[in-house]
Structures are given as C-alpha cells and as structure tokens.
C-alpha cells in the first residue's frame, strides 16, 4: 500500500500546501530519500554523497567558474567559487558583485548546494557571483561562519581589479542559515562604512529558533503551525540547534559574539541599512520571523521589498519543476535593479 497524504500531512497542513508539493513530498517518502536530521552527524560526514541534496551541482571546470580561497580572521582558508558573466553579453566589466551564502542550518551544505542558483544569477543578472563555503558546526564554533563571510566581503572589495568588479556595487544574499548571515553582514557593513546595494535574504533565521528547548517557546505563529510539517520540521531545527549550540556550552558560545548575531531581530540599530528584499514561503516555520525582520528594517526608515510565495515550504527555490523559475526571475530583476545592469 502506498503512502497517502493523510499519513504525512494533518488536514490543516494539507489545505495550505501546494498540491504539487504534496505530491513531491509523498514521492520522496516512498522513494526512501533520507531525512538528514534523523541520522548521526558522523554518518552524514562519512557518506556525503548519500545525504547530498538532489539539487546539488558540481560546477568545477565550468566555463567562467573558478575555485579559490580567502583567509579568514584566524587564518582558516575559506573555500569559494567565483562565477563570471559572459563578456559577449555583458561586456568586460567592471561588474556588480553578489556574495552568496548557502543554507543548511550552519551544519550542512557546500559549494554544490546553490550552484544552480549562482549560475542563474551570473547569467541572468550579469553580475559576478562569489559562493562562500563558510565553516560548519559541530566541527567549528558557531560564529566563525560570520567571520568567514565577512572576510570574503572585505577581500572582494580589496580584490576589485582582479575580480573585474565595482567595489561600490556589492550585494549579499543567502537562504535560511545563509539568510541569517546576510542579515548580520547587512548591519556590520553599515557599522563599518562598507557600501552595499542590496541584502537579498530568503527564508532567513532571525530569532532564537536554534536555541529553543521546544518549539512552543517561539512567539511566531508559523513556527507552531508548521512545526510538524514534512519540510523543515521542528525535529530538524532541533537537530541543527543541538549541533550549533549544545546546551552545556550555550552561554560560552553566545558570549563569544554580539548577542544579535544569534538573534538578528535583537539588533540595536535599524537605521541606515541597505535596500532589502526578504522572501518567505507560506508553509515555512521561518515565515513569520523573516517577515518580522523586514518590518524592523521598514521601521528603521529603509527600503524593503517582501514577497511571500503562497503554498510553498522552505525548499521551494531549489525545485526546477516548482517555483524555481519564478524565484530566479525575482532574483535577477532585483540584482539588475540594484547593480544597474538592466
């Protein structure tokens, strides 16, 4: 007997989810696609190919794609992938630059995770894209990810000539955990006088989601409504949280960094931020906190665009048969406007 919708979805969730996404979830369940958070991290690290996302793409050796590394504050070499646009379409530069930070709960993901998205931004918006593989937990202390991302941003500005970019035309963005990094860098850039054209954060983590003992601690309705859904359930958030912020070390880890790094909604100053584009999925636990971040940016007197993709769960932007084309079109339009490459 096959898996039925009622085996996976409550009636309330089934009424909200896009029917095409319901079909996708049921097919994935029937095919036995492993849920990463149900396995020990040691097993995931030992067999990465088995647990890789279906949309992962190795672009090593692709035309106008180059691997590199940037030295972080403590000497760690951060792997990056640099994508250059086609000069026959967009000229020989200097180009705008977009920095991308992948998702994965600060635990998973690499330079293959967002490769398709990076290719699309390069080809569709005519910008140089640098994809950043910041350090992950539990192998490293949470917060090093932000240091790594910041180091790449500063290096890119200093390397403007060799990268063929305009150092005053830089945007940043990411999905989920990468969205949180982008929001943090948005404030850091403002504080240090680094100009940014756009912060493009999608389904970002902006509250204490990785710090909760139970999902019921969240003040956000979407966190409760979709806590037991099939995509990014509370069990997955808890898996990431326990690896990034183990309870016995929580105070020590948080004391290493400004408190608003772990909870961007607690940032003290919301004025003078760059233009912001926040995107959320209607059926995502992180929906409300992402939109709450947007509201804070608005209150600070900044320009903000918000889009909620109806019926969509956390991973909607990766699925070519679903909403990826719409997502890509929105991304490219925002980047072209920000960098003047329209």
C-alpha positions in Angstrom: 0.0 0.0 0.0 1.5 3.4 -1.0 2.0 6.4 1.3 -1.1 8.6 1.5 -1.3 12.3 2.1 -3.0 11.8 5.4 -0.1 9.7 6.5 2.2 12.7 6.2 0.0 15.8 6.4 -2.5 17.0 9.0 -5.7 18.2 7.4 -4.7 21.8 8.3 -1.3 21.5 6.5 -2.8 19.7 3.6 -5.2 22.6 3.0 -2.2 25.0 2.9 0.4 23.1 0.9 0.5 23.4 -2.9 -0.8 20.1 -4.4 2.3 19.8 -6.5 4.4 20.0 -3.4 2.3 17.4 -1.6 2.9 15.0 -4.5 6.7 15.7 -4.3 6.8 15.0 -0.6 4.9 11.8 -0.9 7.1 10.6 -3.8 10.2 11.4 -1.7 8.8 9.5 1.2 8.0 6.5 -1.0 11.5 6.5 -2.5 13.1 6.5 0.9 15.0 9.7 0.5 17.0 10.0 3.7 16.0 12.8 6.2 19.4 14.0 7.2 18.3 15.1 10.7 17.4 11.5 11.5 21.0 10.3 11.2 24.1 11.0 13.4 26.2 13.8 12.0 29.2 11.3 11.9 27.3 9.2 9.4 26.4 12.1 7.3 30.0 13.3 7.2 31.2 9.8 6.3 28.9 9.4 3.3 28.1 12.9 2.0 27.0 11.7 -1.4 24.2 9.7 0.1 22.9 12.7 2.0 23.5 15.4 -0.6 20.5 17.5 -1.7 19.0 16.4 -5.0 19.6 19.8 -6.5 23.4 19.9 -5.6 25.6 20.5 -8.7 29.4 20.3 -9.1 30.4 23.1 -11.4 34.1 22.5 -11.1 35.6 23.1 -14.6 32.6 25.0 -15.9 33.4 27.9 -18.2 33.9 31.2 -16.3 33.8 29.4 -13.0 36.9 29.3 -10.8 37.6 27.9 -7.4 39.5 29.9 -4.8 40.1 30.6 -1.1 40.1 33.5 1.2 41.9 33.7 4.5 39.6 34.3 7.5 40.4 36.3 10.6 42.0 33.3 12.4 43.9 32.1 9.3 41.4 29.5 8.1 41.2 29.3 4.3 37.5 29.7 3.3 36.6 27.9 0.0 34.9 30.0 -2.6 33.6 29.6 -6.1 33.7 32.6 -8.4 31.3 32.9 -11.3 31.9 35.5 -14.1 29.3 36.6 -16.6 29.7 36.1 -20.4 31.5 39.2 -21.7 29.8 38.8 -25.1 26.5 39.5 -23.3 27.6 41.8 -20.5 30.8 43.4 -21.6 34.2 43.2 -19.9 33.3 44.9 -16.6 33.7 46.2 -14.1 30.6 44.2 -13.0 28.5 44.3 -9.9 29.2 41.6 -7.3 26.8 39.3 -5.4 28.0 37.3 -2.5 26.0 34.1 -1.8 25.8 32.1 1.5 24.2 28.7 1.3 21.7 27.3 3.8 21.9 24.1 5.8 21.4 25.1 9.4 25.1 26.0 9.8 25.8 22.3 9.6 25.1 21.1 6.1 25.8 22.5 2.6 28.8 23.3 0.4 29.7 24.9 -2.9 27.4 22.5 -4.8 24.3 23.4 -2.8 23.5 26.7 -4.5 25.4 26.2 -7.7 22.4 26.2 -9.9 21.2 29.5 -8.3 24.6 31.0 -8.7 24.8 30.1 -12.4 21.4 31.7 -12.9 22.4 34.9 -11.1 25.5 35.2 -13.2 23.8 34.5 -16.5 20.5 36.3 -15.8 21.7 39.4 -13.9 25.2 39.9 -15.5 27.0 40.1 -12.1 30.0 38.3 -10.7 28.8 35.8 -8.1 31.0 34.5 -5.3 29.6 31.5 -3.4 31.1 31.1 0.1 31.5 27.8 1.9 31.8 29.2 5.4 32.8 26.8 8.3 30.1 24.5 9.7 29.2 23.1 13.1 29.9 21.0 15.1 33.5 20.9 13.7 33.9 24.6 14.4 32.5 27.1 16.8 29.3 28.8 15.7 30.1 32.4 14.7 33.1 31.5 12.7 30.7 31.3 9.8 30.0 35.1 10.1 33.8 35.8 10.4 34.4 33.8 7.2 31.6 35.6 5.3 32.9 39.0 6.5 36.4 38.1 5.4 35.2 37.3 1.9 33.3 40.5 1.7 36.4 42.6 2.6 38.7 40.5 0.4 36.4 41.0 -2.6 36.4 44.8 -2.2 40.2 44.8 -1.9 40.5 42.5 -5.0 38.1 44.5 -7.2 40.6 45.0 -10.0 41.5 41.3 -10.4 37.8 40.3 -10.0 36.7 42.9 -12.5 34.1 44.3 -10.1 33.0 47.6 -8.9 33.8 47.7 -5.2 30.9 50.1 -4.6 28.4 47.8 -6.3 28.1 44.7 -4.0 25.1 42.8 -2.8 24.8 39.9 -0.4 22.3 37.1 0.0 21.5 33.7 1.1 18.9 31.1 2.1 17.9 30.1 5.6 21.2 30.0 7.6 22.7 31.9 4.7 19.9 34.4 5.0 20.8 34.9 8.7 24.5 35.5 7.8 23.3 38.0 5.2 21.2 39.9 7.7 24.2 40.1 10.1 26.5 41.3 7.4 24.0 43.9 6.4 24.4 45.5 9.9 28.1 45.0 10.1 28.6 46.7 6.7 26.5 49.7 7.8 28.5 50.0 11.1 31.9 49.9 9.3 31.0 52.1 6.3 31.1 49.3 3.7 28.6 50.2 1.0 26.0 47.5 0.0 23.5 47.8 -2.8 21.1 45.0 -1.6 20.6 42.4 1.1 18.7 39.5 -0.5 17.7 37.2 2.3 15.4 34.2 1.7 13.6 32.4 4.5 16.2 33.7 6.9 16.6 32.6 10.5 16.2 35.8 12.6 15.0 34.6 16.0 16.0 32.1 18.6 14.9 29.1 16.6 18.2 27.1 17.1 18.2 28.0 20.8 14.8 26.7 21.9 14.4 23.6 24.0 10.9 23.2 22.5 9.2 24.8 19.5 6.4 26.1 21.8 8.9 28.7 23.1 8.6 30.6 19.8 6.4 33.7 19.7 5.8 33.2 15.9 2.7 31.6 14.7 4.3 29.9 11.7 6.8 28.2 14.0 3.9 26.5 15.7 1.7 25.9 12.6 4.4 24.1 10.6 6.5 22.6 13.4 5.3 19.1 12.5 5.2 19.5 8.7 7.2 17.4 6.3 9.7 20.1 5.3 11.9 21.8 7.9 10.0 20.4 10.9 10.9 21.3 14.5 12.9 18.0 14.7 15.2 19.3 12.0 15.6 22.7 13.6 16.4 21.0 16.9 19.0 18.8 15.2 20.8 21.9 13.9 20.4 23.7 17.2 22.0 20.9 19.2 25.0 20.7 16.9 25.5 24.5 16.8 24.5 25.4 20.3 25.0 22.4 22.6 23.1 23.1 25.8 26.2 22.7 28.1 28.2 25.2 26.0 25.5 27.6 25.1 26.4 30.5 27.3 30.1 30.2 26.4 29.3 30.1 22.6 27.0 33.1 22.8 29.4 35.1 24.9 31.9 35.0 22.0 29.8 37.2 19.8 27.4 40.1 19.8 24.1 38.8 21.1 22.2 39.9 18.0 24.4 37.6 15.8 22.4 34.6 17.2 19.2 36.6 17.1 19.3 39.3 14.4 15.9 40.6 15.4 17.6 41.9 18.6 20.0 44.2 16.7 20.1 47.6 18.4 20.2 49.9 15.3 17.9 49.6 12.3 18.7 52.9 10.6 21.0 53.4 7.6 20.7 49.8 6.2 21.0 49.0 2.5 17.9 48.1 0.5 16.5 44.8 1.5 14.5 42.0 -0.3 13.0 39.4 2.1 11.3 36.3 0.6 9.4 33.7 2.6 7.4 30.6 2.0 3.8 30.5 3.2 4.3 26.9 4.6 7.6 27.5 6.4 8.3 27.6 10.1 10.6 30.6 9.5 8.0 32.7 7.6 6.9 35.0 10.4 10.3 35.8 11.7 11.6 36.6 8.3 8.7 39.0 7.8 9.3 40.4 11.3 12.9 41.2 10.2 11.5 43.0 7.2 9.2 45.0 9.4 12.1 46.1 11.6 14.0 47.3 8.5 11.0 49.3 7.5 10.7 50.8 10.9 14.3 51.9 10.6 13.4 54.0 7.6 14.9 51.8 4.9 13.6 50.5 1.6 12.3 46.9 1.8 10.5 44.5 -0.6 8.8 41.5 0.8 7.4 38.6 -1.1 5.6 35.5 0.4 5.4 32.5 -2.0 2.0 31.0 -1.4 1.7 27.3 -0.7 5.5 27.0 -0.6 7.6 25.3 2.0 11.2 26.0 3.0 12.9 24.5 -0.1 10.7 25.9 -2.9 13.5 27.9 -4.6 15.5 24.8 -5.5 12.9 22.8 -7.3 13.0 23.4 -11.1 9.6 21.9 -11.7 8.0 24.0 -9.0 8.8 27.7 -8.2 12.5 27.9 -9.1 11.8 29.8 -12.4 9.7 32.4 -10.5 12.3 32.7 -7.8 15.2 33.1 -10.3 13.2 35.7 -12.2 12.6 37.7 -9.0 16.3 37.4 -8.0 17.6 38.6 -11.3 15.2 41.5 -11.5 16.3 42.6 -8.0 20.0 42.3 -8.8 19.7 44.1 -12.2 18.0 47.0 -10.5 20.4 47.1 -7.6 23.5 47.0 -9.8 22.2 48.9 -12.7 22.8 46.0 -15.1 19.3 46.0 -16.5 
